[in-house]
């Protein structure tokens, strides 16, 4: 057998091991809880009264919201919800 054939066989063995290998710990259960699939997450959101509402914001605003969420240790959705509630309460008080 030639040297190149030996190297090809080594490479094939490595590829097979990689295919059969398990998911690395950093991608699997490292966070503690298993991630929910979309259907389960949608049911939980509906139970909490949440509705999906996509919108476009300026990048500066997004960075500020993420910064506040990190400082508060909260979810970005919770921070946006709180900011919108405060803003709407402020405009409700100003209108007769």
C-alpha positions as a Markdown table, in Angstrom:
| # | Residue | x | y | z |
|---|---|---|---|---|
| 1 | Unk | 0.0 | 0.0 | 0.0 |
| 2 | Unk | 1.3 | 3.5 | -0.8 |
| 3 | Unk | 1.8 | 6.2 | 1.7 |
| 4 | Unk | -1.0 | 8.3 | 0.2 |
| 5 | Unk | -3.4 | 5.4 | 0.5 |
| 6 | Unk | -2.5 | 5.0 | 4.2 |
| 7 | Unk | -3.1 | 8.7 | 4.8 |
| 8 | Unk | -6.5 | 8.5 | 3.0 |
| 9 | Unk | -7.5 | 5.6 | 5.2 |
| 10 | Unk | -6.5 | 7.6 | 8.3 |
| 11 | Unk | -8.5 | 10.5 | 7.2 |
| 12 | Unk | -11.6 | 8.3 | 6.5 |
| 13 | Unk | -11.3 | 6.8 | 10.0 |
| 14 | Unk | -11.1 | 10.3 | 11.6 |
| 15 | Unk | -14.1 | 11.4 | 9.6 |
| 16 | Unk | -16.1 | 8.4 | 10.7 |
| 17 | Unk | -15.3 | 9.0 | 14.3 |
| 18 | Unk | -16.4 | 12.6 | 14.0 |
| 19 | Unk | -19.7 | 11.5 | 12.4 |
| 20 | Unk | -20.4 | 9.0 | 15.1 |
| 21 | Unk | -19.2 | 11.2 | 18.0 |
| 22 | Unk | -21.6 | 12.7 | 20.4 |
| 23 | Unk | -22.4 | 16.4 | 20.7 |
| 24 | Unk | -19.8 | 18.3 | 22.6 |
| 25 | Unk | -20.7 | 19.4 | 26.1 |
| 26 | Unk | -20.6 | 23.1 | 25.2 |
| 27 | Unk | -23.5 | 22.6 | 22.8 |
| 28 | Unk | -25.6 | 20.1 | 24.7 |
| 29 | Unk | -26.7 | 20.4 | 28.3 |
| 30 | Unk | -24.0 | 22.9 | 29.5 |
| 31 | Unk | -26.7 | 25.5 | 30.3 |
| 32 | Unk | -28.5 | 23.2 | 32.7 |
| 33 | Unk | -31.9 | 22.8 | 31.1 |
| 34 | Unk | -32.6 | 21.3 | 27.7 |
| 35 | Unk | -33.7 | 23.9 | 25.2 |
| 36 | Unk | -37.4 | 23.9 | 24.3 |
| 37 | Unk | -38.5 | 23.3 | 20.8 |
| 38 | Unk | -40.5 | 26.0 | 19.1 |
| 39 | Unk | -43.9 | 24.5 | 19.7 |
| 40 | Unk | -43.3 | 24.2 | 23.4 |
| 41 | Unk | -41.9 | 27.7 | 23.6 |
| 42 | Unk | -45.0 | 29.0 | 21.8 |
| 43 | Unk | -47.3 | 27.3 | 24.2 |
| 44 | Unk | -45.5 | 28.7 | 27.2 |
| 45 | Unk | -45.5 | 32.2 | 25.6 |
| 46 | Unk | -49.3 | 32.0 | 25.0 |
| 47 | Unk | -49.9 | 30.9 | 28.6 |
| 48 | Unk | -48.0 | 34.0 | 29.7 |
| 49 | Unk | -50.1 | 36.2 | 27.4 |
| 50 | Unk | -47.2 | 37.0 | 25.0 |
| 51 | Unk | -47.7 | 37.6 | 21.3 |
| 52 | Unk | -45.0 | 37.7 | 18.7 |
| 53 | Unk | -44.6 | 41.3 | 17.4 |
| 54 | Unk | -41.7 | 41.7 | 15.0 |
| 55 | Unk | -40.5 | 45.3 | 14.3 |
| 56 | Unk | -37.4 | 47.1 | 13.1 |
| 57 | Unk | -35.4 | 49.4 | 15.4 |
| 58 | Unk | -32.2 | 51.4 | 15.1 |
| 59 | Unk | -29.0 | 49.6 | 16.0 |
| 60 | Unk | -28.2 | 52.1 | 18.7 |
| 61 | Unk | -31.5 | 51.4 | 20.5 |
| 62 | Unk | -30.9 | 47.6 | 20.2 |
| 63 | Unk | -27.5 | 47.9 | 21.8 |
| 64 | Unk | -28.9 | 50.1 | 24.6 |
| 65 | Unk | -31.7 | 47.5 | 25.3 |
| 66 | Unk | -29.2 | 44.6 | 25.3 |
| 67 | Unk | -27.0 | 46.6 | 27.7 |
| 68 | Unk | -29.9 | 47.3 | 30.1 |
| 69 | Unk | -30.9 | 43.6 | 29.9 |
| 70 | Unk | -27.4 | 42.5 | 30.8 |
| 71 | Unk | -27.2 | 45.0 | 33.7 |
| 72 | Unk | -30.5 | 43.9 | 35.1 |
| 73 | Unk | -29.9 | 40.3 | 34.5 |
| 74 | Unk | -33.2 | 40.1 | 32.7 |
| 75 | Unk | -34.4 | 38.9 | 29.3 |
| 76 | Unk | -34.4 | 41.4 | 26.4 |
| 77 | Unk | -38.1 | 40.8 | 26.0 |
| 78 | Unk | -38.8 | 41.7 | 29.6 |
| 79 | Unk | -36.8 | 44.9 | 29.3 |
| 80 | Unk | -38.6 | 46.0 | 26.1 |
| 81 | Unk | -41.9 | 45.1 | 27.7 |
| 82 | Unk | -41.1 | 47.3 | 30.7 |
| 83 | Unk | -39.9 | 50.2 | 28.6 |
| 84 | Unk | -43.0 | 50.1 | 26.5 |
| 85 | Unk | -45.3 | 49.9 | 29.5 |
| 86 | Unk | -43.6 | 53.0 | 31.0 |
| 87 | Unk | -43.8 | 54.9 | 27.8 |
| 88 | Unk | -47.5 | 54.1 | 27.3 |
| 89 | Unk | -48.3 | 54.9 | 30.9 |
| 90 | Unk | -46.6 | 58.3 | 30.4 |
| 91 | Unk | -48.6 | 59.1 | 27.3 |
| 92 | Unk | -51.8 | 57.9 | 28.8 |
| 93 | Unk | -51.4 | 60.4 | 31.7 |
| 94 | Unk | -50.7 | 63.3 | 29.3 |
| 95 | Unk | -53.8 | 62.8 | 27.2 |
| 96 | Unk | -57.3 | 63.8 | 28.5 |
